[in-house]
């Protein structure tokens, strides 16, 4: 929690500091700002930083969805999806070439295509959206498990190492997303303030590095999602076994049967349809078996001479 808050607070402090150093001293004719700078600059800085650090995470879902392309207009979404599908096909073509004069290009192509979902029907309108979908759909394409629906359950049974890796990687993505939006806001604010100050060139020129930084942060946010791919894969690969046990379910012997089971679990959790619950009965552990296993685990904590035997 604190890591994610820090990921939003640090860029807020950096951009407020840039505004107070390079923009506000050039503003004239504003008594309120000049008074703020001379008397309560530190208090105002901390207050604004705290306000941004709290408000930005509350808007993170909307901020993410815009960069993923989900909040775009329908025609823009269709255009983006077709564009991303074409880009994925080009990467696949480059990888499939048996003879290539430059081998490292194939390596880069493999790295880039890993940021796309396995199923073409899951392709999003933007590169960032596809990088997110790449790890969000891993459980669905491998085990027919919707890891987004069962995210909190999977995260609860994961080891502390996997949990910390996911939190750390998520904080990195949050940092670059916050920096992207703050850079865009800073650039447009410079244009507006320059117009108020009779189009002062020294203020409007600050928008150039701001927009350039926004492009860099967008690219880094896409690359930062690489840190989430492998921890989420481990979360699904290892966590599904513990999750099944905690849900009182027994993993089937075949992978196809397991896919059927996780499909039922996901649909029952999402739709709460009684028929899905009834179909899950064949995978449920008998009550006596589950209680006996729990009893044995509790007995292991007792002194050796008081331990009970596994039935």
C-alpha positions in Angstrom: 0.0 0.0 0.0 2.7 2.5 1.0 4.8 1.6 -2.1 1.9 2.4 -4.4 1.2 5.7 -2.5 4.9 6.5 -2.8 4.7 5.8 -6.5 2.1 8.5 -6.9 3.5 10.9 -4.4 7.0 11.1 -5.8 6.1 12.3 -9.3 3.6 14.7 -7.8 6.3 16.3 -5.7 8.7 16.4 -8.6 6.3 18.2 -10.9 5.1 20.6 -8.2 8.7 21.4 -7.5 9.3 22.0 -11.2 6.3 24.3 -11.4 7.4 26.3 -8.3 11.0 26.7 -9.6 10.5 27.4 -13.3 6.9 28.6 -13.8 5.5 30.4 -10.8 8.5 32.9 -10.5 7.7 34.1 -14.0 4.1 34.9 -13.3 3.3 38.5 -12.8 0.2 40.3 -11.6 -1.0 37.6 -9.3 -1.0 38.7 -5.7 -2.2 35.3 -4.4 0.6 33.3 -5.9 3.3 35.8 -4.9 2.0 35.8 -1.3 1.9 32.0 -1.3 5.5 31.8 -2.5 6.8 34.3 0.1 4.9 33.0 3.2 3.5 29.5 3.0 5.5 27.8 0.2 6.5 24.7 2.2 3.1 24.2 3.7 1.3 24.6 0.3 3.8 22.3 -1.4 3.2 19.5 1.1 -0.6 20.0 1.0 -0.7 19.9 -2.8 1.6 16.9 -2.9 -0.5 15.0 -0.4 -3.7 15.9 -2.3 -2.3 14.6 -5.6 -0.9 11.5 -4.0 -4.3 10.6 -2.6 -6.5 11.7 -5.6 -4.5 10.2 -8.4 -4.7 6.6 -7.1 -8.4 7.0 -6.7 -8.5 7.8 -10.4 -6.0 5.2 -11.4 -8.6 2.9 -13.0 -9.8 5.6 -15.4 -6.2 6.7 -16.1 -5.2 3.2 -16.9 -8.3 2.5 -19.1 -7.6 5.6 -21.2 -4.1 4.4 -21.9 -5.3 0.9 -22.6 -7.8 2.3 -25.1 -11.0 1.0 -23.3 -12.5 4.5 -22.9 -11.9 5.5 -26.5 -14.7 6.0 -29.0 -15.7 2.9 -30.9 -14.2 3.9 -34.2 -10.9 4.7 -32.5 -10.9 1.3 -30.7 -11.5 -0.5 -34.0 -8.7 1.4 -35.6 -6.3 0.7 -32.7 -7.1 -3.0 -32.6 -6.5 -3.5 -36.3 -3.3 -1.5 -36.0 -2.1 -3.7 -33.1 -3.1 -6.9 -34.8 -1.0 -5.9 -37.8 2.0 -5.1 -35.6 1.7 -8.5 -33.9 1.6 -10.2 -37.2 4.8 -8.4 -38.3 6.5 -9.5 -35.1 5.4 -13.1 -35.7 6.6 -13.0 -39.2 10.0 -11.7 -38.1 10.3 -14.5 -35.5 9.3 -17.3 -37.9 12.0 -16.4 -40.3 14.5 -19.3 -40.1 17.4 -17.4 -41.7 17.9 -13.8 -40.6 21.0 -11.7 -41.2 20.6 -10.0 -37.9 19.7 -12.4 -35.1 19.3 -9.8 -32.4 16.3 -8.4 -34.2 14.5 -11.7 -33.7 15.4 -11.5 -30.0 13.9 -8.0 -29.8 10.8 -9.3 -31.7 10.3 -12.1 -29.2 10.6 -9.6 -26.3 8.0 -7.3 -28.0 5.6 -10.1 -28.8 5.6 -11.2 -25.2 3.7 -7.9 -24.5 0.8 -9.2 -26.5 -1.9 -11.6 -25.4 -1.7 -15.1 -26.7 -5.3 -15.0 -28.0 -5.8 -12.5 -30.8 -9.4 -11.9 -29.7 -7.9 -10.3 -26.5 -5.9 -7.7 -28.4 -6.4 -4.1 -27.0 -6.2 -0.9 -29.0 -2.9 0.3 -27.6 0.6 -1.2 -26.9 0.1 -0.4 -23.2 -3.3 -2.2 -23.1 -1.8 -5.3 -24.8 1.1 -5.3 -22.3 -1.5 -5.4 -19.5 -3.6 -8.0 -21.3 -0.6 -10.2 -21.8 -0.4 -11.1 -18.1 -4.1 -10.7 -17.3 -5.1 -13.4 -19.8 -2.3 -15.8 -18.9 -4.5 -17.9 -16.5 -7.3 -18.0 -19.1 -5.2 -19.2 -22.0 -3.3 -21.8 -20.0 -5.8 -23.1 -17.4 -9.1 -21.5 -18.3 -8.9 -19.6 -15.1 -9.9 -15.9 -15.1 -7.2 -14.6 -12.8 -8.8 -11.1 -12.7 -12.0 -12.5 -11.2 -10.0 -14.7 -8.7 -7.2 -12.2 -8.2 -7.7 -11.6 -4.5 -8.1 -15.3 -3.8 -4.9 -16.1 -5.8 -3.0 -13.2 -4.1 -4.1 -14.4 -0.7 -2.6 -17.9 -1.1 0.6 -16.7 -2.8 3.9 -16.6 -1.0 5.3 -13.4 0.4 8.0 -13.3 -2.3 5.5 -13.3 -5.1 3.3 -10.8 -3.4 6.2 -8.4 -2.9 7.4 -8.8 -6.5 3.9 -8.0 -7.8 3.6 -5.0 -5.6 7.0 -3.7 -6.5 6.4 -4.1 -10.3 3.0 -2.5 -10.0 4.5 0.5 -8.2 6.9 1.0 -11.0 4.1 1.1 -13.6 2.1 3.5 -11.4 5.1 5.8 -11.1 5.5 6.1 -14.9 1.7 6.4 -15.4 1.6 9.3 -12.9 4.6 10.9 -14.5 3.0 10.6 -18.0 -0.3 12.4 -17.0 1.5 15.0 -14.9 3.8 15.8 -17.8 0.9 16.2 -20.1 -0.9 18.5 -17.6 2.3 20.5 -17.0 2.7 21.0 -20.8 -0.8 22.2 -21.3 -0.6 24.4 -18.1 2.5 26.1 -19.5 0.5 26.9 -22.7 -2.4 28.4 -20.8 -0.2 30.4 -18.4 1.9 31.7 -21.3 -1.3 32.9 -23.0 -2.3 34.6 -19.8 1.1 36.3 -19.6 0.8 37.7 -23.1 2.3 34.5 -24.6 5.6 34.7 -22.7 8.1 32.5 -24.7 10.0 31.4 -21.6 6.9 29.8 -20.2 5.6 28.2 -23.4 9.0 26.7 -24.1 8.7 24.6 -20.9 6.0 22.6 -22.6 8.5 21.1 -25.1 10.5 19.0 -22.5 7.2 18.2 -20.7 5.7 16.6 -23.7 8.9 14.8 -24.5 9.0 13.5 -21.0 5.4 12.3 -21.4 6.4 10.2 -24.4 9.4 8.7 -22.5 7.2 7.9 -19.5 4.7 6.1 -21.7 7.4 4.0 -23.3 8.9 3.2 -19.9 5.4 2.3 -18.5 5.0 -0.3 -21.2 8.5 -1.8 -20.5 7.7 -1.7 -16.7 4.9 -4.2 -17.3 7.6 -6.8 -18.0 8.2 -6.9 -14.3 4.6 -8.1 -13.8 4.6 -10.9 -16.4 6.7 -13.5 -14.6 5.4 -12.9 -11.0 1.8 -13.2 -12.3 2.7 -16.4 -14.2 4.1 -17.8 -10.9 1.0 -16.6 -9.1 -1.2 -18.6 -11.5 1.0 -21.7 -11.9 1.7 -22.2 -8.1 -1.3 -20.4 -6.6 -4.0 -22.4 -8.4 -2.9 -25.5 -6.5 -3.2 -23.8 -3.1 -6.4 -22.1 -4.2 -8.0 -25.3 -5.1 -7.1 -26.8 -1.7 -8.4 -23.7 0.1 -11.6 -23.8 -1.8 -12.2 -27.4 -0.8 -11.6 -28.7 -4.4 -9.5 -31.5 -5.7 -7.4 -31.0 -8.8 -8.4 -33.5 -11.6 -5.8 -35.9 -13.1 -5.9 -34.3 -16.6 -5.3 -30.8 -17.7 -8.5 -30.7 -19.7 -10.5 -31.6 -16.7 -8.7 -29.0 -14.7 -9.6 -26.4 -17.3 -13.2 -27.4 -17.0 -13.1 -27.1 -13.2 -11.5 -23.6 -13.2 -14.0 -22.5 -15.9 -16.8 -23.5 -13.5 -15.2 -21.8 -10.5 -14.8 -18.6 -12.5 -18.3 -18.6 -13.8 -19.8 -19.5 -10.5 -17.8 -16.7 -8.7 -18.8 -14.2 -11.4 -22.4 -15.1 -12.1 -23.4 -17.1 -9.0 -25.5 -19.5 -11.2 -26.7 -22.5 -9.3 -26.1 -24.8 -12.2 -22.3 -24.0 -12.1 -22.2 -24.7 -8.4 -23.9 -28.1 -8.9 -21.4 -29.0 -11.6 -18.6 -28.2 -9.2 -19.8 -30.9 -6.8 -17.8 -33.6 -8.6 -14.5 -31.7 -7.8 -15.3 -31.0 -4.2 -13.4 -32.9 -1.5 -15.6 -35.0 0.8 -16.2 -33.2 4.1 -14.7 -35.9 6.2 -11.5 -35.8 4.1 -11.1 -32.1 4.4 -11.7 -32.2 8.1 -9.2 -35.0 8.6 -6.6 -33.0 6.7 -7.2 -30.0 8.8 -7.1 -32.0 11.9 -3.7 -33.5 10.9 -2.2 -30.1 10.3 -3.4 -28.9 13.7 -1.9 -32.0 15.3 1.5 -31.2 13.8 1.6 -28.1 16.0 1.2 -30.2 19.2 4.0 -31.7 21.2 5.4 -34.9 19.7 3.8 -37.3 22.4 0.4 -35.7 21.8 0.3 -35.8 18.0 -2.4 -37.7 16.3 -1.9 -39.9 13.3 -3.0 -39.2 9.7 -6.1 -41.3 8.9 
